[in-house]
Amino acid sequence: MEPMEHIIVVGDPGAGKSTILNGLCGAAPGTPMPFRSGLSVASGMTTALQTEVVNGVRYSDTPGLDDVELKERAAAAIADAIRLGGAVRLLFVLTMEAGRIRGSNLATIRIVLDALTAADVDIDHRFSVVVNKMTSGEMAAWGDPRMEGAAVLRSQLGCAAAVDQLVYLPRVNGLVDSADAQFPGATRECLVSAVKAMAPMAVVAGTDIVVQVNEVDRLTSFYESELAKQVREREEERKDWAAQHQAALQEAQRRADREEQRTARREAALQEAERRAERDQATLQDVLRVQQAHAAELEGARKWNMVAGVVAAVAGMVVFKVPMWP
């Protein structure tokens, strides 16, 4: 007999776990929601394990470990959900604060994964993270969930197990403070397709895990410190990149300026060569004109000499009475 498909949702109070489960159940509009959701002032809507079977699939909603008053109860609820066993698809639901994951989110994920590992449950690529209520700016900043976002999450978790699916769900204003509201169709389809693509954990019914609730505060503090450190490192990297980028731009500008100067010098040299050629051409034309004038003068002198010779000959003949014709 195949184990029952079992979707378990874990996350901090107010992260939207119940709304996500209602979306996965596919409850028809206008019908009662299997899981209560909405605004709760003192704590999250879920204060104990709630498990429902819908169309042959078990869905389990657990309280958040970050709830100070309910930590022990939340730890027991998570352990009870795992004890039910099945082909478990484990979803961690978290929200962001000022565009970054909170330390309590990471503490919850680490504690539950450590508990499963201690019980010899294979978790690698068999759990997913849903980042809920993301603004458009946060979704753009985190990039493709299959690449940039997953890399950031793994670096922040600092554990060996790899995330299977990383799902971004946008903030839906219509769900804010609304009781038992439902995701829009496109958002629900994105969530359902991601969960269907998950590789399930094989959890034997009766498996006991120990959720180290006493580690919540220590790990939350540790991850907050690590997150702050990463923010500082990214800021330094951003500054270094900006400085390198600025230096590269300045160097490119200097190269462009040098090339522009070389081009200007080449153009100036070309213009000077053209002017020199024009002067040489003018000089040549002057020489040609002088030569032509000299040639004309020589031709005129030659002709004059011929005429003068003829005149002289005639004059001699007249004077010396030399007959001009025989």
JOHU-V49662 format. One record per run of one state. SS is the DSSP state (helix for helix, strand for strand, loop for the rest). FROM is the first residue (numbers start at 1). TO is the last residue. If there is no record, write none. Layout:
# JOHU-V49662
SS|FROM|TO, SS|FROM|TO
This chain:
# JOHU-V49662
loop|1|4, strand|5|11, loop|12|16, helix|17|25, loop|26|49, strand|50|54, loop|55|56, strand|57|61, loop|62|67, helix|68|83, loop|84|85, strand|86|94, loop|95|95, strand|96|97, loop|98|99, strand|100|101, loop|102|102, helix|103|118, loop|119|126, strand|127|134, loop|135|135, helix|136|142, loop|143|147, helix|148|157, loop|158|165, strand|166|170, loop|171|172, helix|173|175, loop|176|184, helix|185|196, loop|197|200, strand|201|203, loop|204|212, helix|213|319, loop|320|326
